[in-house]
Structures are given as C-alpha cells and as structure tokens.
Amino acid sequence: MQLGMDDTSITLYIGWLGLPWIIKPLWSPFVDLYKTKRWWVLAMQALLGSAYAGVAFMLDTSFWFQGVMAFLFLMAFSSATHDIAADGYYMLELDEHKQAWFVGIRNTFYRLAVIFGKGVLIPAAGLLEVWFRGEKVFAWSLVFYGLAGLFIAIWLYHAYIMPRPVADQQHNTSFQEVISGIRQMFSSFIHKLPPREIMLALIFLLFYRFPEALLNTVSITFLQRNPSEGGLGMTPMEFGLANGTVGTIGLLLGGIVGGWLASRDGLKKWLWPMVIALTLPDVVYVYMSMAMPHNLTLISSCLFVEQFGYGLGFTALTLYMLYFSQGKFKTSHYAICTGISYLGLMLPGMVSGWIKDSVGYPTFFLIVMAFCSVTFIVTAFVHIDPNFGKKKQE
C-alpha cells in the first residue's frame, strides 16, 4: 500500500499467498516419507530466514513486485510445510499429558507472534521511515533484514536445542503406498457422512467466514490510507497499538471465552451466540467509515469489540472442524477442513479490493454487513451433536 498499489491489486495478490495452506494436505504425506520431522522443521526455518532476506533485497529493485511476490510465495510454502512438520514433531516428542499441557502455551505464543508482527514490526517500520526522512523502501528493507537475522538465529538455536525423538525416524514407505494412503484418506472424508450432510458441512466450512473474508485486508488499508482516499490515516505506530495490540488482545480474550463456554455447555448451545458475535461487530467499520473518528482510544475500542467477537465466533468453526474430523484419519481430515476453510477466505478476499475500489469504503462495509446473512444461512443447516464439547459428568 505504501508503495502505491491500489486495493484491487493488494487483495488479489495477498489472496494468492493463502494457496499453500489450502493445498498443504496434498504434500503432507511426503513430509512423513522423506527425512525426519526435526529435519523438516529446521530446513523450513532456514528457508524462511532466506526468504525474508530475499524480500528485503528485492524491495529496492526495478522489478520489486515480481521479486517480492516470488519470495513471499517461497515463505508461504515454507511456513505451511513447517506447520505440518512442527505438529508431527510435537506429537512425537511429547506424551498425551504434555501435549495437553503445552497446547495453551503454543496458542499463547502464536498470539504473541501476531502482536509482534502487527504491534512491533509495523511501528518499527514507521519509526525507521521517520528516522530516514521518508525512505519507505529502505525502512521496510531494514525490517525484513532484521527478520532474516532473527529467523536464522532461531534456526541455529533450534539446531542445537531440539531433541531427537526415538520415534522420529525416516519411514521406508514406498511412493505407491503413500498415494494409496492419500486415496483412502480422501475417500473416507467423502463417505464419512451421507451425501447431503457432507455437502452442507462443506458449504458451512466455505462460507461461515464469508463477511470476514471480505473484510480482512480492506479493513487494514482503511485504517491506514489517507483521509483523501477515504481512510482514517493512522500512522504505523497508531495502527500497531490499535490493531496489532489492543485488537489482538480482544481476539485472544474472545477465543478464551468461547472455549470456556463451549467446554461448559457444549458447542451446539452457544453456536448462534457465536455466529452473532462473529458477524454483528463488523458494524464498527460502517460507523468508522461514516464518522471518520480521529480519537485513538475510540478507534482502539471499536477494533477490540470487532476482534473479540471474531475470536468468540471463530471458536465455533474450530470446534466444528474437530467435531467433523472425528474417527479414523482425524488429523488428515482436520487438515482438509482447514484447507476448505482457507479457500473460503481466499476467494472472496481476492475480489474484496475490487469491490471497495468500485464503491468506496462506506458502501463496501455496508455490503459486508449485508453478506453477514450468508453466515446465518449456512449455520442454520449444519448438524452438531448437542453433547459435543460438553464436559462429561463424573
């Protein structure tokens, strides 16, 4: 955005970067077949560090866009592969008790990473831009070179500290056996429920976050674009505080509250309140696009409400994917569910910038609110066991 791209281009190309997470179930068996989980984790961390350095180098070239996109795609595939390997390593190294104990710590550090990305790196780029008198490209290059150094340091540290689980061995599985396993996995996914219920489940996974898919990237450009372009004109430091810190804290709290409610009373009881929490807080963008507030506290409060609702509402989708994936191949089926869900984010997100550039921010946010009805419709037809998620009585 700071290098002059319009929202149509930004959302289109950012949407394509979600592709690796959609198709990662297709190559996940090969992570099991070749080398060890530990090797894949370390290799992908080294590759991520190299990709960050590539982005930093390409920013100041005449073909910066093509070069940056190439390294961002490398980063995306490395990250998706790292997800597969790290999850497998986690399950091999820890017993079930320790897995349950550390899952909360994992989620906490994931949220801290989001805060670091939005709440630290973006303000850092803004400070460097001021320090170097408006040199945006140079400022962002320094941020990405810093990230490259950080990831290479993490890679070296993990190469030294990570245990070597006895169970983390190369498998002698043939290529034909892997292909046969993939076929069985997809066949069992398609036939685990009657055709009508499978279709309704897939539609739910695709469209549950439809309004959020439209909002994701455009909301970020709205907060930072100049008022002359219809945005709020927040500085990187203000954006980092309001969206990256306050908003992420709201997201984290919403997820905690959602998990607590579902574990107490079951997912089905709280499904509709979670749907309302996911969709209706989006109205804050309608308000901000019309009122154009300048008070940072007010803007931060709006973002907290919206992100808290999203965290609460996203709990329903996560638990439904766990519910749907029960049985044999549950890990692979969950990966398929997440891929379908990512596809539901990717496709609407790719055209959201074009819609916004055609009608402007205020009308665009009204369109998003109208599409909240899609979430209500797909939820009305989905089936959930009333006892799923509910704490069992002793």
N, C-alpha and C positions, 0 to 999 in steps of 0.2 A: 504494500500500500504506500509506504514511504518512498518507494522508487517510481511511483506514478501509475501503477496498474489500477484499472477500474474493478469494481466488484464482480462484474460478469466474468472477467478472466481469473480473478483471485479464487472465487468459489469453484470454478470449473477445474482448475489445476490442483487446488487443495483436495477436491473430491477424489481425483485420481490417486492421490497419495494414500487413500484408505484401502486401495485394492489388495495389498499384501495381506491385510488382516482378514479379508473376505475369503481369499483362496488358500490361506495357510493350512487348512486341513488336508489339502491335496498333496503337500510335500512333507507333512509332519511324520509320516511313516519312515521317510528316508533319514530323519534325524535319529530314529531308533535303529536304523540299519547300519549306518556308517559312523565310525568313531564312537566316542563316548559323550554323554550329556555334558560332562565337565569340559571336554574339548570344544563342543559347540558353543557353550556359554562364553568361554574365553575368546574363541575365534570371532564371535559376533561382537564382543565388546571392543576388540582391536579394530574390527571393520567399522564400527560406529565412530570410534575416535578418528579414523582416517576420513570417513565421510564428512564429519564436522570440519576438518581441515580443508577438505575439497570445497565445501560451501564457502568458507572464508576466502579461499584463493580465487574462486570464480566470481565473487561479487564485484570485483574491480576490473572485469574484462568486458570487451565489446559484445560478447555473446553470453553475458552473465545469466540470462534467464534459462537458456538451454543447459548451461553448465550446472547451475544451482538445482534445477529440477532433476538432472541426472543423479546428482549426489543425494538429493532428498529421497529419490526412489531407492537408491542403494541403502540409505539409512532406514527407510521403511521396511524393506525386505530383511535387513539385518535385525531390526527390532522385533519383527514378527517371528523370525526364526529363534531369536533369543528367548521370546516368550515360551515357545514350545520346549526348548532345551531346559530353561530355568525351572519350569513347572515340573518336568520329569526329574531333574536333579533333586529338587525339593522333596519329592515323594520318595526317591531312592535313599537319600541321606537321613531323613527323619522318620521315626516311627509315627503311628497314628496320633498318639498323645501329643507329641511335639509338633506335628503338623497343625493340630487344632490350636495349640498354644501360640504358635507363631503366625497364624493366619491374620490375626488382628494387627500384629506388628507389621506384617507385609503391607496390609491395606493402609496403615498409618503412614508408612514411608512412601507409598505411592502418592498419597495426598500431599505429603511434604514435597515430593518431586514436582507436583503440579504447581504448588505455591512457589517453589524455587524457579520454575520456568516462567510463570506469568508475573510473580511478585518480586523477583530479584533480577532476572536476566533482562526483561524489557525495561525496567527502570535503569539498569546499568547501561543499556544502550542509549537511553535518553541522556544520562549524565555524561557519557563519553561524547555524545553529539554536541552537548553544550561546551564541554571542555575543549573539543577540537573545532569549535566555531561552525557548527552546521554540517560537518562532514559525515553524512549519514552512512555512506558506504563503508568508510573507514571505521566508524564506530561499530557497526554490525560485524565487520570482519574481525575486529578485536574480540568481540563477544564469542564468535564461533571458534576462533583460535584458542580462546580460553577454555571453551567446552572440549575441544580436541585434546588439549593438555590434561584436562580433568579426567576424560574417559580413558586416556592412555595410562594415567596414574592408577585409576581403578582397575584396569586390566592387569597391570603389573602387580598390584596388591593382591588381587584375587588369584593370580597365578601362583602366588606364594602361600596364601592363607587357605584356599579352598581345599577341603578334604577330598580324598579319593575313595568314594564308597566301593565296597567289595562288589556290590550288585551292579555298579556302573561299568559294564563291560560291553565290548562290541558283540553284536549278535551275528551268528552265522546263517541268518535267514537269507534265502535266495530272493532275487528280484521277483520271480514269479509268485512266491509266497506272499510278498508284500502287496502285489497287485491283487491277489486273491483276497487278502485281508481287507483291502480298501473296498472291494466289491461287496464283501459281506457286511462291512460297516454301513455303507450307503443303503444296501438292501434292507438291513434291519431297521434303519432310520425311517425308510419309506413305509415299511409294513408294521411298525410298532403300534399303530392305531388304525381304525377304519379310515378309508379314503377321505370321507367328509371331515372327520376330526383332524386329520393330518393337514388338509387344505386350510381349515380355519386356524390351526396353530401357526402355519407358515405365514398366513396373512397377518395374524397378530404380531409375529416377530418382525415382519417387514414394516408395518405401518404404525406400531404403537408409539414410536418416537417421531412420527411424521412432522408435526409442528416444530419440534426441537431440531430436526434435520434442516429445516428451512432457516431456523434462527441462528444456528451455531456460529457460522463465520460472519454473517452480515451484522450480528449484534456487536462483534468486536470492531468491525470497521465503523459502525455507527458511533461507538463510544469515542473513537479516536479521530475521525475525519473532522476537518474544519467546519465551523458553522455555515460557511458559504456553500459547502457541499451537503448540508443537511445533518451533519454530525454534531456531537457535543463538544468536540475539540479538546478532549482530555490529553494531558501530557503523558508520556510514558510512565513517569513516576506516579501520577494520579491513577492511571489505568492499573499499574501494578498493585497499588494499595486497594483500590475499589474492587477490581475483578479478580486479580490474582491472589489476594489475601482474604479480604472480607467475603467475597463471593465463594471462594474455595472452602472457607470455614463453614459457611452456610451449607455447601454441598456435603461436607463431611458430617455435619450435625444431622442433616436430613437423612443420610444413609444410616446413621446410628439409630435414630428414632424409628425409621422404617423397619430395620432389622429387629428392634426390640418389640415393636407392635406385632409383627408377623410371627415372631417366636412365641409370643404370649397367647395370641388368639387365632393364629393361622392366617395364611395369605388371603384366602377367599373373603374373610370378614372385612379386611382392610383394602381389598382391591379397588373398590370405587373411590374411597377417600384418597388413595394414592394416585389414581387417574386424575382426579380433580387437582391434587397438589402438583402434578406434572404439567398440566396444561394452563390452568387459570392464572398462575402468577406471571405468565408471559404478557399479561396486560400491562405490566410495568413499562414495557418498551413502547406500547401505544401511548401511555402517559408521557414518557420522557421525550418521544419524538414530537409531541404536540406542545408540551410545556417548555421543553428545552431548558431544564434546570442547570444551574451553574454551581450549586451548593454540593460539595464533595460528600458531605455526610448524607444528604438526601439521595444522591446517586448510589452511594455505597449501600444504603438501606434497601433501595429498590433491587439491587443486584443480590443482596443477601436473601431477600424474600424469594426471588426467582430461583436462585441456586438451591436454597433449602427445599423448595418444592420439587425441583428436579431430582435432588438426592433422595427425597422421600418416594417420588414416583418411580425412579429408576430401580428401587428395591423390588418393586413388583415384577419388572421384567427379568431381573437377575434370578429371583426365586422361581418364576415360571420356567425359565430355561433349565434350572436344576430339577424342577418337577417333571418337565417333559423328557429330560435325559436319563431318567431312572432306568435301571436294568443293565443288561449286557452292553458293552461299548459306551458306557456312560460318559467317559472322558472324551471320546471322539464325537459322540452325539452333542455334547455341550459345545465343542469347538465348532460343529456345523451350525448350531443355533446362534452362536456369537457371530459367525460369518454372515448368516442371513440378516441378523440384526444390523451389522455394519453396512450391509448392502442397502438396507432401508435408510441408513443415514447418508450414505454416499450419493445415491441417485438424486434425491430432492435437493441435497446440498449443492450439487453441481450446477443446478439451474437457478438457485436462490438469488445469486448475484445479478443474473439477467433480469429476473422479475423486479428486484429492487431498483436496478438502473432504469427500468421501463416506467415504474410508477412512483418512485421516491420512497423514502423511509417511512413516513406516516402511513401511507396506503399499504405498503408492504407488511407492516406489523399488524394492520387490521386483517390482511389476508391470512397471516399466520394464525390469528385468533379464530378466524372462520374455519381453518383446517384443524383446529382442536377437535372438531366434531368427528374427524376421522378416527382419532384415538378412542373416543367414546363408542363409535360404531363397532370397531374391531374387538374391543373388550367385551361388548355385550354378547358375543357369540362364542367366546372361549370357555372351555370346560376346565375346572380346577377342583380337586378333591377338597372338601371342607376341612379335613383334618391335616392337610399338608402344611408343614411348618409349625404346627401347634405342638407345644411341649407335652410330651406323654405323661399321664398321671402315674405316680408310683403305685 
